[in-house]
Amino acid sequence: MSDRLIFQLGTNNWQRGGEFAPGSGILHEAHHHAYNALPGVRAYSMYPSRRQRFRDEDVRVFALEHDIPICESISPVSNYRWHSMSEDEVNAYRQRLTNEVAEWLDEIEANSEDRFSLAIAHHGFMNTVVMRDVIRRRAAAGRDSMPLLCFVHGTELKMYAHERRADQPAEYPLRFLPFMQREKIFDYPAPQHAVDVVASISAEQIEALLDFFPEFPRERVVLSQNGYNQDVFHRLTDPTGLYADRAKVLAGFMTQVPEGSGRQPEPIDPADGFDAVVVFCGKFADWKRLDALLHAAAIYEQQKRRILTLVIGSGPHEAQVEMHDLAARLGLRRVYFLGPRPQDELAVLFNCADVGCFPSYREPFGLVFIECMACGTPVIGADSGGPRDLVTPKVGMLVPETDDHAVLAQSLAAAVDRGLDEGWKQTKGPTAEAYAKDNFSLVNQVSKLLAEVDRLTTT
């Protein structure tokens, strides 16, 4: 019996070779391994990187001489925005990527009796256009066609929203939304091999996509909530053992400081000890609202309970300086900036925390919520975006959404106090762990997604 060949084209690098990855890169890598864990499936993947030069049997790197182009202003690995590229640079990127993908697909099929039967483009932007171009090229050469699945992640939709609002014309000129509309990439039915199925990580992202591209039929959009890596994110020890050991565990982590700041890295070792731990993980972007959590820390640090706040993640140098300076102005004594961490270390930190606090504005999905819950740690977020689909009172709490960061800080501080007063780690932690395990495994996610693609493309 022949194998089912699947090709995925990613927008961001994977987390290997010492290079940290944003959420979509981590998801792409996890999906690649999950597809290959399914019987009768062989998945191949390509992703861009300036640093990595891997060339595996089933993975290729699209080698760049510049940082990875991004849709927004913030990424853990790049500040190089699509809007900073000239038309010639965009066209050259598109053509070179199209050529490399098409040539590798030809090479794979030349050495196999099987043929590709599904293409997956991560992000509803350039990768989707490139995969459509590849499928057209293959059709012109007499090859069998294959369905195109576009996996929407959210940052491209934020870019389109910035362009349409026209409130930052210098930074987000109306350019790529009209480009996608001219390409007719989401027209359906697809007379020239455009997108057949869209998958999105949250209900809110589905509505956003259909708002920009109302021509695409709603019934061909699949809600595919993210899965997590169960081999990495799980409870590492029982709560009693963890509480006895975590001071020693945390002391092994060093803080990171912005280059040129004059500050010195230091271990997590408060002189008077600590009673509880709050953890944040995310890039230093405005919509992640780390500043609101720091203001919340300024509130709960005034109380008798000694609470550590661990900040995991990073961003452009100016954003790092801004957050460190804010912590200094607020006089925060127990906030530690740990920088980006590998996933195994992130799992250790989630295990050590009493609660995870991720106050993003309209988070597209919230994989970090799931990973934190899988480690037996309850979560706090804002009542908007993907977390609405994930966070129930049994596993944590969503505070009211607001544009007022001072009000948000008050709500976050109150939620942290409540979680600690009520012992959520003990009462909600086991439920959160089971909820993540039962509902968000990667193999379960990709199996359901393939079933939906088959249902929609064979009728």
C-alpha positions as CSV (number, residue, x, y, z in Angstrom):
1,M,0.0,0.0,0.0
2,S,1.4,3.4,-1.0
3,D,2.1,6.2,1.5
4,R,0.3,9.5,1.7
5,L,2.8,12.3,0.9
6,I,2.3,15.6,2.6
7,F,4.3,18.8,2.1
8,Q,4.4,21.7,4.6
9,L,5.8,25.1,3.9
10,G,6.6,27.1,7.0
11,T,7.0,30.9,7.5
12,N,9.3,30.7,10.5
13,N,12.3,28.7,11.6
14,W,12.2,25.6,13.8
15,Q,13.8,25.7,17.2
16,R,17.1,23.9,16.6
17,G,20.7,24.7,16.0
18,G,20.6,27.1,18.9
19,E,18.0,29.3,17.2
20,F,14.8,30.0,19.1
21,A,11.5,29.9,17.2
22,P,8.2,31.8,17.4
23,G,5.0,29.9,18.0
24,S,4.2,29.2,14.4
25,G,7.7,27.6,13.8
26,I,7.3,25.4,16.9
27,L,3.8,24.4,15.7
28,H,5.1,23.6,12.2
29,E,7.9,21.4,13.6
30,A,5.5,19.6,15.9
31,H,3.0,19.0,13.1
32,H,5.8,17.6,11.0
33,H,6.6,15.0,13.6
34,A,3.0,14.3,14.4
35,Y,2.1,13.6,10.7
36,N,5.1,11.3,10.4
37,A,3.8,9.4,13.5
38,L,0.7,8.5,11.6
39,P,0.7,5.1,9.9
40,G,1.0,5.4,6.1
41,V,1.9,9.1,6.1
42,R,5.2,10.7,5.0
43,A,5.5,14.4,5.7
44,Y,8.2,16.7,4.2
45,S,8.8,20.3,5.4
46,M,10.6,23.5,4.3
47,Y,11.2,26.6,6.4
48,P,13.3,29.7,6.2
49,S,16.3,30.6,8.3
50,R,19.3,33.0,8.2
51,R,21.3,30.8,10.6
52,Q,20.3,27.2,10.0
53,R,21.5,25.2,7.1
54,F,20.0,21.7,7.8
55,R,19.4,19.4,4.9
56,D,17.7,16.3,6.2
57,E,15.9,13.6,4.3
58,D,12.5,15.1,5.1
59,V,13.4,18.7,6.0
60,R,15.0,21.5,4.0
61,V,15.9,25.0,5.1
62,F,15.2,27.9,2.7
63,A,18.5,29.7,3.2
64,L,18.3,33.4,3.7
65,E,21.0,36.1,3.7
66,H,18.7,38.4,5.7
67,D,16.4,37.8,8.6
68,I,13.1,36.1,8.1
69,P,10.5,38.5,6.7
70,I,7.7,39.0,9.2
71,C,4.2,40.5,9.1
72,E,4.3,42.4,12.3
73,S,6.9,44.6,14.1
74,I,7.9,42.0,16.7
75,S,9.3,38.5,16.4
76,P,11.7,36.5,18.7
77,V,14.1,36.0,15.7
78,S,13.5,38.9,13.3
79,N,12.8,42.6,12.9
80,Y,12.8,42.4,9.1
81,R,9.4,43.3,7.9
82,W,7.7,42.6,4.6
83,H,6.8,46.2,4.4
84,S,10.5,47.2,4.4
85,M,11.1,45.1,1.2
86,S,10.9,46.6,-2.2
87,E,8.6,45.1,-4.9
88,D,11.7,43.6,-6.6
89,E,12.8,42.0,-3.3
90,V,9.4,40.6,-2.6
91,N,9.1,39.2,-6.2
92,A,12.6,37.7,-6.0
93,Y,11.8,36.0,-2.7
94,R,8.6,34.6,-4.1
95,Q,10.3,33.3,-7.2
96,R,13.2,31.7,-5.5
97,L,11.0,30.0,-2.9
98,T,8.7,28.7,-5.6
99,N,11.6,27.3,-7.5
100,E,13.2,25.6,-4.5
101,V,9.9,24.0,-3.4
102,A,9.0,22.8,-6.9
103,E,12.5,21.3,-7.4
104,W,12.5,19.5,-4.1
105,L,9.0,18.0,-4.7
106,D,10.2,16.8,-8.1
107,E,13.3,15.3,-6.5
108,I,11.3,13.5,-3.8
109,E,8.8,12.0,-6.3
110,A,11.6,11.0,-8.6
111,N,12.9,8.7,-5.9
112,S,9.5,7.4,-4.8
113,E,6.6,5.5,-6.3
114,D,4.3,7.7,-4.3
115,R,3.0,11.2,-5.2
116,F,2.1,14.2,-3.1
117,S,-1.6,14.4,-2.3
118,L,-1.7,17.4,0.0
119,A,0.1,20.8,0.3
120,I,0.0,22.8,3.5
121,A,1.0,26.5,3.6
122,H,1.5,28.0,7.0
123,H,0.1,31.6,7.2
124,G,-2.4,33.1,4.8
125,F,0.2,35.1,3.0
126,M,3.2,34.5,0.9
127,N,3.6,30.8,1.6
128,T,0.0,30.2,0.4
129,V,0.7,32.2,-2.9
130,V,4.0,30.2,-3.4
131,M,2.3,26.8,-2.9
132,R,-0.5,27.9,-5.3
133,D,2.2,28.8,-7.8
134,V,4.0,25.4,-7.3
135,I,0.7,23.5,-7.9
136,R,0.0,25.5,-11.0
137,R,3.5,24.8,-12.3
138,R,3.1,21.1,-11.6
139,A,-0.3,21.1,-13.4
140,A,1.3,22.8,-16.5
141,A,3.9,20.0,-16.5
142,G,1.1,17.3,-16.6
143,R,1.4,16.4,-12.9
144,D,-1.6,15.5,-10.8
145,S,-3.0,18.3,-8.8
146,M,-3.3,18.3,-5.0
147,P,-5.5,20.2,-2.5
148,L,-4.0,23.2,-0.9
149,L,-4.6,23.7,2.8
150,C,-3.9,27.2,4.3
151,F,-3.1,27.1,8.0
152,V,-3.8,30.6,9.3
153,H,-1.9,31.7,12.4
154,G,-2.9,35.3,13.1
155,T,0.0,37.6,12.5
156,E,-0.8,37.9,8.8
157,L,-4.4,38.9,9.8
158,K,-3.0,41.5,12.1
159,M,-1.0,42.9,9.2
160,Y,-4.1,43.1,7.0
161,A,-6.0,44.8,9.9
162,H,-3.2,47.4,10.3
163,E,-3.3,48.1,6.5
164,R,-7.1,48.4,6.3
165,R,-7.3,50.7,9.4
166,A,-4.8,53.0,7.8
167,D,-3.9,54.4,11.3
168,Q,-0.1,53.8,10.8
169,P,0.3,54.5,7.0
170,A,4.1,54.9,7.3
171,E,4.6,51.5,8.9
172,Y,1.7,49.6,7.3
173,P,0.9,51.1,3.9
174,L,-2.0,49.5,2.1
175,R,0.0,47.0,0.1
176,F,-0.2,43.3,0.9
177,L,-4.0,43.0,1.5
178,P,-4.6,44.3,-2.1
179,F,-1.8,42.0,-3.2
180,M,-3.7,39.0,-1.8
181,Q,-7.0,40.2,-3.2
182,R,-5.4,40.6,-6.7
183,E,-3.9,37.1,-6.5
184,K,-7.5,35.7,-5.8
185,I,-5.9,33.2,-3.5
186,F,-9.0,32.7,-1.5
187,D,-11.5,32.7,-4.4
188,Y,-13.6,29.6,-4.4
189,P,-14.3,27.5,-6.4
190,A,-10.7,27.6,-7.4
191,P,-10.3,27.7,-11.2
192,Q,-6.6,28.1,-11.0
193,H,-5.6,25.9,-8.0
194,A,-6.2,28.4,-5.2
195,V,-6.9,27.4,-1.6
196,D,-9.2,24.5,-1.1
197,V,-9.4,24.4,2.7
198,V,-8.5,26.8,5.5
199,A,-7.6,25.7,9.0
200,S,-7.5,28.2,11.8
201,I,-6.4,28.0,15.4
202,S,-9.4,29.8,16.9
203,A,-12.9,30.8,16.2
204,E,-11.9,34.5,16.3
205,Q,-9.3,34.0,13.6
206,I,-12.0,32.3,11.4
207,E,-14.1,35.4,11.7
208,A,-11.1,37.7,11.0
209,L,-10.2,35.7,7.9
210,L,-13.7,35.7,6.5
211,D,-13.9,39.4,7.1
212,F,-10.9,40.0,4.9
213,F,-11.8,37.4,2.3
214,P,-15.6,37.0,2.3
215,E,-15.4,35.1,-1.0
216,F,-14.1,32.0,0.7
217,P,-16.9,29.7,1.9
218,R,-17.3,29.4,5.7
219,E,-18.1,25.7,5.4
220,R,-14.5,25.1,4.1
221,V,-12.9,26.6,7.2
222,V,-11.9,24.1,9.8
223,L,-11.3,25.0,13.5
224,S,-8.0,23.2,14.4
225,Q,-7.0,24.0,17.9
226,N,-3.3,23.6,18.5
227,G,-1.8,20.5,20.0
228,Y,1.2,20.5,22.3
229,N,4.3,18.2,22.6
230,Q,3.4,15.8,25.3
231,D,6.9,14.4,25.5
232,V,8.1,17.8,26.7
233,F,5.2,19.4,28.6
234,H,3.9,17.3,31.5
235,R,4.1,17.3,35.2
236,L,7.7,16.5,36.2
237,T,7.0,15.6,39.8
238,D,4.3,15.6,42.4
239,P,3.4,19.0,44.0
240,T,5.0,18.1,47.4
241,G,8.3,17.2,45.8
242,L,8.2,20.2,43.5
243,Y,7.6,22.7,46.3
244,A,10.4,21.1,48.3
245,D,12.9,21.4,45.4
246,R,11.9,24.3,43.3
247,A,14.1,26.9,45.1
248,K,17.1,24.9,44.1
249,V,15.8,24.3,40.6
250,L,15.1,28.0,40.0
251,A,18.5,29.0,41.4
252,G,20.0,27.3,38.3
253,F,18.5,29.8,36.0
254,M,20.3,33.1,35.2
255,T,18.6,36.3,34.3
256,Q,19.4,38.0,31.0
257,V,19.9,41.8,30.5
258,P,19.8,44.0,27.4
259,E,23.2,44.4,25.8
260,G,24.9,47.7,26.8
261,S,22.5,48.2,29.7
262,G,25.3,48.1,32.3
263,R,23.2,45.6,34.3
264,Q,24.6,42.2,35.3
265,P,23.0,38.8,35.0
266,E,22.1,37.2,38.3
267,P,20.6,33.9,39.4
268,I,17.1,33.5,40.8
269,D,18.0,33.7,44.5
270,P,16.0,36.2,46.5
271,A,17.7,36.8,49.9
272,D,14.6,36.3,51.9
273,G,13.2,33.4,49.9
274,F,9.8,33.3,48.2
275,D,6.3,31.9,48.7
276,A,4.9,31.7,45.2
277,V,5.8,31.9,41.5
278,V,4.0,33.6,38.6
279,V,5.3,32.8,35.1
280,F,4.9,34.8,31.8
281,C,6.0,33.5,28.4
282,G,5.8,35.5,25.2
283,K,7.5,37.9,22.8
284,F,7.9,41.5,23.9
285,A,5.2,42.9,21.7
286,D,2.6,45.5,22.7
287,W,-0.3,43.1,22.3
288,K,1.3,40.5,24.7
289,R,0.9,43.2,27.4
290,L,3.9,42.3,29.5
291,D,3.8,45.9,30.8
292,A,0.4,45.2,32.4
293,L,1.8,42.2,34.2
294,L,4.7,44.2,35.5
295,H,2.3,46.8,36.8
296,A,0.3,44.0,38.4
297,A,3.6,42.8,40.0
298,A,4.0,46.2,41.5
299,I,0.7,45.7,43.2
300,Y,1.2,42.2,44.6
301,E,4.8,42.8,45.6
302,Q,3.5,45.3,48.2
303,Q,1.7,42.5,50.0
304,K,3.0,40.1,52.6
305,R,3.2,37.1,50.3
306,R,6.6,37.0,48.6
307,I,5.9,36.3,44.9
308,L,8.4,35.8,42.2
309,T,7.5,36.8,38.6
310,L,9.5,35.0,35.9
311,V,9.5,36.6,32.5
312,I,10.4,34.2,29.7
313,G,10.8,35.5,26.2
314,S,12.4,38.5,24.4
315,G,12.1,40.9,21.6
316,P,14.0,43.7,19.8
317,H,16.7,45.5,21.9
318,E,14.6,48.6,22.4
319,A,11.7,46.5,23.7
320,Q,14.0,44.7,26.1
321,V,15.3,48.0,27.4
322,E,11.8,49.3,27.8
323,M,10.6,46.4,29.9
324,H,13.7,46.3,32.1
325,D,13.5,50.1,32.6
326,L,9.8,49.8,33.5
327,A,10.6,47.1,36.1
328,A,13.2,49.4,37.6
329,R,10.9,52.4,37.6
330,L,8.2,50.4,39.4
331,G,10.8,49.3,42.0
332,L,10.1,45.6,41.3
333,R,12.3,43.4,43.6
334,R,11.2,39.9,42.5
335,V,10.8,40.1,38.7
336,Y,13.4,38.0,36.8
337,F,13.9,38.3,33.0
338,L,15.1,34.9,31.8
339,G,15.1,35.5,28.1
340,P,14.0,32.8,25.6
341,R,14.4,29.3,26.9
342,P,14.4,25.9,25.1
343,Q,11.2,23.9,25.5
344,D,12.6,21.5,28.1
345,E,13.6,24.4,30.3
346,L,10.3,26.1,29.7
347,A,8.5,22.9,30.9
348,V,10.6,23.0,34.1
349,L,9.7,26.7,34.8
350,F,6.0,26.0,34.1
351,N,6.2,23.1,36.7
352,C,7.8,25.4,39.2
353,A,5.1,28.1,38.9
354,D,1.9,28.4,40.9
355,V,0.1,30.1,38.0
356,G,0.8,31.1,34.5
357,C,-0.2,34.6,33.5
358,F,-0.5,35.5,29.8
359,P,-2.6,38.7,29.3
360,S,-2.4,39.0,25.5
361,Y,-4.9,41.1,23.6
362,R,-6.8,38.8,21.3
363,E,-4.3,36.0,21.4
364,P,-4.8,34.0,18.1
365,F,-4.8,30.7,20.0
366,G,-2.7,30.5,23.1
367,L,-0.5,27.4,22.8
368,V,1.5,28.6,25.9
369,F,-1.7,28.2,27.9
370,I,-2.0,24.6,26.9
371,E,1.7,23.9,27.6
372,C,1.5,25.5,31.0
373,M,-1.7,23.6,31.9
374,A,-0.1,20.3,30.7
375,C,2.6,20.9,33.4
376,G,-0.2,21.0,36.1
377,T,-0.2,24.8,36.4
378,P,-3.4,26.9,36.2
379,V,-3.6,29.9,33.9
380,I,-4.7,33.5,33.8
381,G,-5.5,35.4,30.6
382,A,-7.7,38.1,29.1
383,D,-11.2,37.5,27.9
384,S,-10.5,37.8,24.2
385,G,-9.2,35.7,21.3
386,G,-8.3,32.1,21.4
387,P,-8.1,31.7,25.2
388,R,-11.9,32.0,25.3
389,D,-11.9,28.6,23.6
390,L,-9.5,27.1,26.2
391,V,-9.8,28.6,29.6
392,T,-12.7,27.6,31.9
393,P,-13.1,28.2,35.6
394,K,-11.9,24.6,36.1
395,V,-8.4,25.4,34.8
396,G,-7.9,29.1,35.6
397,M,-9.5,32.4,34.9
398,L,-9.9,35.1,32.2
399,V,-10.0,38.7,33.4
400,P,-12.2,41.3,31.7
401,E,-10.8,42.6,28.5
402,T,-10.0,46.3,28.5
403,D,-7.7,48.8,26.6
404,D,-6.8,50.4,29.9
405,H,-3.6,48.8,31.0
406,A,-3.9,50.2,34.6
407,V,-7.3,48.5,35.0
408,L,-6.0,45.3,33.4
409,A,-3.1,45.3,35.9
410,Q,-5.5,45.6,38.8
411,S,-7.5,42.7,37.4
412,L,-4.4,40.6,36.9
413,A,-3.1,41.3,40.4
414,A,-6.5,40.3,41.9
415,A,-6.5,37.1,39.8
416,V,-3.0,36.1,41.0
417,D,-4.0,36.8,44.6
418,R,-7.2,34.7,44.2
419,G,-5.3,31.8,42.6
420,L,-2.8,31.8,45.4
421,D,-5.4,32.3,48.2
422,E,-7.5,29.4,46.8
423,G,-4.6,27.1,46.1
424,W,-5.3,26.7,42.4
425,K,-2.0,24.8,41.9
426,Q,-3.5,22.0,44.1
427,T,-7.2,22.3,43.2
428,K,-7.1,23.3,39.5
429,G,-3.7,22.0,38.5
430,P,-4.6,18.3,38.2
431,T,-7.7,19.2,36.2
432,A,-5.7,21.5,33.9
433,E,-3.1,18.8,33.3
434,A,-5.8,16.2,32.4
435,Y,-7.7,18.8,30.2
436,A,-4.6,19.5,28.1
437,K,-3.7,15.8,27.8
438,D,-7.2,14.7,26.8
439,N,-8.0,17.5,24.3
440,F,-4.8,18.9,22.8
441,S,-2.5,16.1,21.7
442,L,-0.7,16.8,18.5
443,V,-1.5,13.4,16.9
444,N,-5.1,14.0,17.7
445,Q,-5.0,17.4,16.1
446,V,-3.4,16.4,12.8
447,S,-5.6,13.3,12.5
448,K,-8.8,15.3,12.8
449,L,-7.4,17.9,10.4
450,L,-6.6,15.3,7.7
451,A,-10.1,13.8,8.2
452,E,-11.6,17.2,7.6
453,V,-9.5,17.9,4.5
454,D,-10.5,14.5,3.1
455,R,-14.2,15.2,3.8
456,L,-14.0,18.6,2.1
457,T,-11.9,17.6,-0.9
458,T,-13.5,14.3,-1.9
459,T,-17.1,15.4,-2.1
